[in-house]
Amino acid sequence: MGLPSHGLRYASIHKDAASLATPPNLADYDAARAQFCWETARAKLTGLPNAGGALMQEASPEGWREFVAGATLARANADTLRVSRDAAAKAGKEQKCTIAVLAR
């Protein structure tokens, strides 16, 4: 049962699976939810292209968007960041740098 934004619970809608033209993919939501395990899901996705990204995107869409934005920013400024990292390592302290932010 999902919670609407105002906090009230909706009653579950129960249907007789035998009366449906197409059997449901998820016959027992409560049982599937109780048995779900992220480790098992990860194991099933291992080796698939972008499996980790798919899990991240599903678990936290906003976090995924922030991750992609950060990766895009880092990729676009890779040379500047590398020079700044080298300067910080050499100086033994934080270094400031200027990066370019791409227009959307």
ZABA-819366 format. One record per atom (N, C-alpha, C): x, y, z; atom name. Coordinates in steps of 0.02 Angstrom, whole numbers, plus 32768, in hexadecimal, padded with zeros to 4 digits. Atoms other than C-alpha are relative to their C-alpha. Layout:
<pases>
{pase {X,Y,Z},"CA"} ...
</pases>
This chain:
<pases>
{pase {802A,7FC5,8000},"N"} {pase {8000,8000,8000},"CA"} {pase {802C,803E,8000},"C"} {pase {7FD9,7FC3,8003},"N"} {pase {804C,80A6,7FCD},"CA"} {pase {7FE2,8037,802A},"C"} {pase {8017,7FC7,7FDA},"N"} {pase {8040,8144,8031},"CA"} {pase {7FFA,803C,7FD2},"C"} {pase {8004,7FC3,8027},"N"} {pase {7FFB,81DA,7FD6},"CA"} {pase {8022,8039,8026},"C"} {pase {7FDB,7FC9,7FE3},"N"} {pase {804D,8281,7FF7},"CA"} {pase {7FDF,801D,803F},"C"} {pase {8021,7FE3,7FC5},"N"} {pase {7FCA,82B3,8079},"CA"} {pase {7FFE,7FCF,803B},"C"} {pase {7FF7,802E,7FC8},"N"} {pase {7FF1,8219,80E4},"CA"} {pase {7FC7,7FCE,800C},"C"} {pase {8036,8030,7FF7},"N"} {pase {7F4C,81BA,80D3},"CA"} {pase {800F,7FC0,7FDA},"C"} {pase {7FF5,803F,8022},"N"} {pase {7F51,8103,80A4},"CA"} {pase {7FC3,7FEF,7FD4},"C"} {pase {8034,8018,802C},"N"} {pase {7EEF,80C3,8011},"CA"} {pase {7FF4,7FB6,800D},"C"} {pase {800F,8047,7FF9},"N"} {pase {7E98,801C,801C},"CA"} {pase {801C,7FDB,7FC4},"C"} {pase {7FE7,8029,8036},"N"} {pase {7EE6,7F91,7FB7},"CA"} {pase {7FC7,7FEA,7FD2},"C"} {pase {8031,8019,8031},"N"} {pase {7E8B,7F5D,7F19},"CA"} {pase {8012,7FB7,7FF4},"C"} {pase {7FF4,8048,8008},"N"} {pase {7E7B,7EA0,7F15},"CA"} {pase {7FDC,7FE8,7FC2},"C"} {pase {801E,801D,803D},"N"} {pase {7E5D,7E44,7E72},"CA"} {pase {800C,7FB6,8001},"C"} {pase {7FFA,8048,8007},"N"} {pase {7E42,7D8E,7E4E},"CA"} {pase {802B,7FF2,7FC2},"C"} {pase {7FD1,800B,8038},"N"} {pase {7EDA,7D5D,7DE3},"CA"} {pase {7FE4,7FD0,7FCC},"C"} {pase {801C,8031,802E},"N"} {pase {7E79,7CCD,7D96},"CA"} {pase {7FD0,8020,7FCF},"C"} {pase {8031,7FE0,802B},"N"} {pase {7DFA,7D46,7D4C},"CA"} {pase {8021,8031,7FCE},"C"} {pase {7FDE,7FD1,802D},"N"} {pase {7E7D,7DB1,7CF3},"CA"} {pase {8013,7FDE,7FBE},"C"} {pase {7FEF,801A,8042},"N"} {pase {7E9E,7D9A,7C39},"CA"} {pase {804B,7FEF,7FFD},"C"} {pase {7FB8,800B,7FFE},"N"} {pase {7F5A,7DA7,7C57},"CA"} {pase {8014,7FF9,8049},"C"} {pase {7FED,8008,7FBA},"N"} {pase {7FA5,7D63,7CF7},"CA"} {pase {8031,8037,8015},"C"} {pase {7FD4,7FCA,7FE9},"N"} {pase {7FFE,7DE6,7D61},"CA"} {pase {8049,7FE9,8004},"C"} {pase {7FB8,800F,7FF9},"N"} {pase {80BD,7DEE,7D5F},"CA"} {pase {8013,7FFA,804A},"C"} {pase {7FF2,8001,7FB8},"N"} {pase {80BB,7E0B,7E1B},"CA"} {pase {7FC1,7FEC,8024},"C"} {pase {803D,801B,7FE4},"N"} {pase {8038,7D9C,7E67},"CA"} {pase {7FF8,8011,804B},"C"} {pase {8004,7FF3,7FB8},"N"} {pase {8063,7DBD,7F1E},"CA"} {pase {8032,8036,8013},"C"} {pase {7FD4,7FC7,7FF3},"N"} {pase {80AC,7E6A,7F3C},"CA"} {pase {8020,7FFB,8045},"C"} {pase {7FE6,8003,7FBB},"N"} {pase {80BE,7E54,7FF9},"CA"} {pase {8037,7FCC,8007},"C"} {pase {7FCD,8035,7FFC},"N"} {pase {811D,7DB0,7FE6},"CA"} {pase {803F,8015,7FD9},"C"} {pase {7FC7,7FEA,8028},"N"} {pase {818D,7DF8,7F5D},"CA"} {pase {8028,8035,8026},"C"} {pase {7FDF,7FCB,7FDB},"N"} {pase {81B2,7E90,7FC7},"CA"} {pase {8026,7FE4,803D},"C"} {pase {7FE1,801D,7FC5},"N"} {pase {81D8,7E27,8061},"CA"} {pase {803F,7FD8,7FED},"C"} {pase {7FC7,802A,8016},"N"} {pase {824F,7DB7,7FFD},"CA"} {pase {8035,8028,7FDC},"C"} {pase {7FD0,7FDA,8028},"N"} {pase {82A6,7E45,7F9F},"CA"} {pase {8040,800C,8026},"C"} {pase {7FBE,7FF5,7FE2},"N"} {pase {835F,7E58,7FBF},"CA"} {pase {802C,8024,7FCB},"C"} {pase {7FD6,7FDB,8030},"N"} {pase {83D1,7EDA,7F6D},"CA"} {pase {803C,7FD7,7FEA},"C"} {pase {7FC7,802A,8013},"N"} {pase {8463,7E5F,7F70},"CA"} {pase {7FED,7FCF,7FC9},"C"} {pase {8017,802F,8034},"N"} {pase {83FE,7DE1,7F0B},"CA"} {pase {7FF3,8026,7FBF},"C"} {pase {800D,7FD9,803C},"N"} {pase {83C7,7E69,7E93},"CA"} {pase {8042,8012,7FDE},"C"} {pase {7FBE,7FEF,801C},"N"} {pase {847D,7EA0,7E7C},"CA"} {pase {801E,7FC3,7FDD},"C"} {pase {7FE3,803D,801D},"N"} {pase {84B3,7DED,7E5D},"CA"} {pase {7FDF,7FEF,7FBD},"C"} {pase {8024,800D,803F},"N"} {pase {842E,7DD9,7DD6},"CA"} {pase {8014,8030,7FC9},"C"} {pase {7FEE,7FCD,8031},"N"} {pase {8469,7E79,7D81},"CA"} {pase {804A,8000,7FEF},"C"} {pase {7FB8,8000,800C},"N"} {pase {8523,7E53,7D8A},"CA"} {pase {800F,7FEB,7FB8},"C"} {pase {7FEE,800F,8045},"N"} {pase {856E,7E56,7CDD},"CA"} {pase {7FD5,8022,7FCC},"C"} {pase {802A,7FDD,802F},"N"} {pase {84E0,7EB5,7C8E},"CA"} {pase {801B,8046,7FF6},"C"} {pase {7FE8,7FBB,800A},"N"} {pase {850D,7F5B,7C3D},"CA"} {pase {7FDA,8031,802C},"C"} {pase {801D,7FCB,7FD6},"N"} {pase {84EF,7FEC,7CB5},"CA"} {pase {7FD6,7FE5,803A},"C"} {pase {8028,801D,7FCA},"N"} {pase {84AB,7F78,7D3D},"CA"} {pase {8003,802B,803F},"C"} {pase {7FFA,7FD5,7FC5},"N"} {pase {84F1,7FE5,7DC9},"CA"} {pase {7FDA,8041,7FF9},"C"} {pase {8025,7FC2,800E},"N"} {pase {84AA,8081,7D78},"CA"} {pase {7FB5,7FF5,8005},"C"} {pase {8047,8010,7FFD},"N"} {pase {8401,802D,7D67},"CA"} {pase {7FE8,7FFB,8049},"C"} {pase {8011,8005,7FB9},"N"} {pase {8400,8003,7E21},"CA"} {pase {7FFF,8045,8021},"C"} {pase {7FFC,7FBD,7FE2},"N"} {pase {8437,80B3,7E51},"CA"} {pase {7FC4,802B,7FEA},"C"} {pase {8037,7FD7,801B},"N"} {pase {83B5,8102,7DE0},"CA"} {pase {7FBE,7FEB,8020},"C"} {pase {803E,8019,7FE2},"N"} {pase {832B,8094,7E27},"CA"} {pase {7FFB,8013,804A},"C"} {pase {8000,7FF3,7FB8},"N"} {pase {835E,80AE,7EDD},"CA"} {pase {7FFA,804A,800F},"C"} {pase {8001,7FB9,7FF2},"N"} {pase {8375,816A,7ED1},"CA"} {pase {8005,8028,7FBF},"C"} {pase {7FFE,7FDB,8040},"N"} {pase {8344,81C3,7E2F},"CA"} {pase {8022,8044,8006},"C"} {pase {7FDF,7FBE,7FF7},"N"} {pase {837A,826D,7E73},"CA"} {pase {804A,7FF8,800B},"C"} {pase {7FBA,800E,7FF5},"N"} {pase {841E,8226,7EB2},"CA"} {pase {8023,7FEC,7FBF},"C"} {pase {7FE5,8014,8041},"N"} {pase {843A,81D7,7E06},"CA"} {pase {800B,803D,7FD4},"C"} {pase {7FF8,7FC4,8029},"N"} {pase {841C,827E,7DAF},"CA"} {pase {803C,802A,8019},"C"} {pase {7FC7,7FDB,7FE5},"N"} {pase {8499,82D2,7E25},"CA"} {pase {8042,7FDD,7FEE},"C"} {pase {7FC5,8026,8012},"N"} {pase {8517,8247,7E05},"CA"} {pase {8013,800C,7FB7},"C"} {pase {7FF3,7FF5,8047},"N"} {pase {8506,825A,7D48},"CA"} {pase {8018,8048,7FF4},"C"} {pase {7FEC,7FBA,8008},"N"} {pase {8513,8319,7D55},"CA"} {pase {8048,8009,8017},"C"} {pase {7FBC,7FFB,7FE7},"N"} {pase {85B1,8309,7DBE},"CA"} {pase {8033,7FDF,7FD1},"C"} {pase {7FD3,8023,802F},"N"} {pase {85FF,828B,7D46},"CA"} {pase {8008,8028,7FC0},"C"} {pase {7FFC,7FD7,803C},"N"} {pase {85D5,82FB,7CB3},"CA"} {pase {802D,803D,800B},"C"} {pase {7FD7,7FC6,7FEF},"N"} {pase {8623,8391,7D09},"CA"} {pase {804A,7FED,8006},"C"} {pase {7FBB,8017,7FF9},"N"} {pase {86BF,832E,7D36},"CA"} {pase {801F,7FEE,7FBD},"C"} {pase {7FE7,8013,8042},"N"} {pase {86D0,82E8,7C86},"CA"} {pase {8010,803E,7FD6},"C"} {pase {7FF6,7FC3,8028},"N"} {pase {86BE,8395,7C37},"CA"} {pase {803C,8028,8019},"C"} {pase {7FC9,7FD9,7FE3},"N"} {pase {8746,83D9,7CAB},"CA"} {pase {803A,7FD4,8016},"C"} {pase {7FCE,8031,7FEB},"N"} {pase {87B9,8343,7CB5},"CA"} {pase {8046,801D,8002},"C"} {pase {7FBC,7FE4,8002},"N"} {pase {8857,83A1,7C82},"CA"} {pase {800C,8031,803A},"C"} {pase {7FFA,7FCF,7FCA},"N"} {pase {883A,8430,7CFC},"CA"} {pase {8003,7FDE,8044},"C"} {pase {8001,8024,7FC0},"N"} {pase {8812,83B8,7D8A},"CA"} {pase {8042,7FDA,800B},"C"} {pase {7FC1,8025,7FFA},"N"} {pase {88AD,834F,7D66},"CA"} {pase {8039,8030,8014},"C"} {pase {7FCC,7FCE,7FF0},"N"} {pase {891F,83EA,7D69},"CA"} {pase {7FF8,8017,8049},"C"} {pase {800D,7FE9,7FBB},"N"} {pase {88CC,8424,7E0C},"CA"} {pase {8011,7FCA,8033},"C"} {pase {7FEF,8038,7FD3},"N"} {pase {88DE,8377,7E5D},"CA"} {pase {804C,7FFB,8006},"C"} {pase {7FB7,8004,7FFE},"N"} {pase {8996,8373,7E2D},"CA"} {pase {801E,8039,8029},"C"} {pase {7FE8,7FC6,7FDB},"N"} {pase {89B0,8423,7E72},"CA"} {pase {7FF3,7FF7,804B},"C"} {pase {8011,800C,7FB9},"N"} {pase {8958,83F3,7F15},"CA"} {pase {8030,7FCD,801E},"C"} {pase {7FD2,8033,7FE7},"N"} {pase {89C4,8358,7F27},"CA"} {pase {8046,801D,800B},"C"} {pase {7FBE,7FE2,7FFB},"N"} {pase {8A62,83BB,7F07},"CA"} {pase {8005,8032,8039},"C"} {pase {8000,7FCD,7FCC},"N"} {pase {8A32,8449,7F7D},"CA"} {pase {7FEE,7FE3,8044},"C"} {pase {8015,801E,7FC0},"N"} {pase {89EC,83D3,8001},"CA"} {pase {7FC5,8023,801F},"C"} {pase {803C,7FDE,7FE6},"N"} {pase {8950,843D,8011},"CA"} {pase {7FCF,800B,7FC7},"C"} {pase {8036,7FF4,8030},"N"} {pase {88AD,8466,7FBC},"CA"} {pase {8013,8036,7FCE},"C"} {pase {7FF4,7FCF,8035},"N"} {pase {88B6,84C4,7F18},"CA"} {pase {7FBD,8015,7FE2},"C"} {pase {803D,7FE8,8021},"N"} {pase {882F,852E,7EC8},"CA"} {pase {800A,7FFE,7FB5},"C"} {pase {7FFD,7FFF,8049},"N"} {pase {8806,8520,7E10},"CA"} {pase {7FBD,8019,7FE5},"C"} {pase {803D,7FE9,8021},"N"} {pase {8787,8561,7D95},"CA"} {pase {7FEC,7FCC,7FCC},"C"} {pase {8019,8031,8030},"N"} {pase {871B,84E7,7D34},"CA"} {pase {7FCA,801F,7FD4},"C"} {pase {8034,7FE9,802D},"N"} {pase {86A3,84FD,7CA3},"CA"} {pase {7FC1,7FD7,800D},"C"} {pase {8041,8021,7FF8},"N"} {pase {85EB,84D4,7CBD},"CA"} {pase {7FDD,8004,7FBD},"C"} {pase {8020,8004,8041},"N"} {pase {8597,849A,7C1E},"CA"} {pase {7FB8,801A,8003},"C"} {pase {8046,7FEA,8005},"N"} {pase {84F6,84EF,7BE8},"CA"} {pase {7FD6,7FC4,7FEA},"C"} {pase {802B,8038,8013},"N"} {pase {8465,8476,7BD7},"CA"} {pase {7FDD,800E,7FC0},"C"} 
</pases>
